[in-house]
Amino acid sequence: MSGEVGGKRIGVREVAAAAGVSTQTVSRVLNGYAGIRESTRERVLAAVAELDYRVNNAARALGTSLTRTVGVVASDAVLHGPSAGIAALERAARTRGRWISTAYTDSDDPADIDAAVRHLLDQGVDGIVLVAAHGATPLEGYDVPIVPLYGESGARQRDAAALVVTHLAELGHRRVVEVAGPSDWREALARTAGVADAVARLDLALVGRAEGDWSAASGFALAGAVADLVRDGATAVAVANDQMALGLIAGLTARGLAVPADVSIAGFDDNPDAAFYTPALTTVRLDVEGEAAHAVAAVLGDASASPSEPVLVMRDSTAPPR
């Protein structure tokens, strides 16, 4: 909102008078239009600072149809992946002269997510990025573009999961177990599809599949079932995120199985702690900064940004089968 001086509300007219320019020129400077003389721009900005004028985004939207704010609907933001995505979106928006406004929802209920989207729409955001999108998350029927952080197709998520399985196959593993993320998440489904694609392409045997909730605790809870599969001949496990891999390694170790001597474990995300697990975790890294830049560009109508391909990070948790 505008500032106040001596009880009087400061608006565009007061800024224009102080700078000796028209209100239209003030508006053009504040909205970043090109073609303004630098001396004029400096006078306007000096007047803005002197009068403590603060731009009213709602008023700006009336004149420009833009608020220079990107909305973010985030679910499960306490997890590493979503929190890293939100931080990357903030940086990506700032490079384009935008801010983000975030609405948090921990529900996969479409009505709850719709309420969060409409809350952001009421603020006049220019577009919305979905972080940790669930399968039920609505993407259509709104007045602004809405895109998932990693794209609707999840192609790079699939490619990254396939990269992990390919690495296990190159080490000599033929009997693989998948520990998947929750099936109501778009990202989990994309990663599962990548595992299935690579297993079929490389003629491997997927001898078991379990589903966790992204947490280390769920990985630990699944360790008993995975240990039974290892004793029946499975030699490697592709895990849908690093946190579940951490819990799985702890659970297998508690059951007398050594990683990677008895079974290789590979994760997904390359979270900041993965290099310090025991053993250090082989995983795959997505270009989160690039994905965020791509998503922000997409909601602003620019398709020029392109994320880098996923990168396999090889550490000590994978080795050839004995």
Order of alpha helices (4+ residues) and beta strands (2+ residues): beta-beta-alpha-alpha-alpha-alpha-beta-alpha-beta-alpha-beta-beta-alpha-beta-alpha-beta-alpha-alpha-beta-alpha-beta-beta-alpha-beta
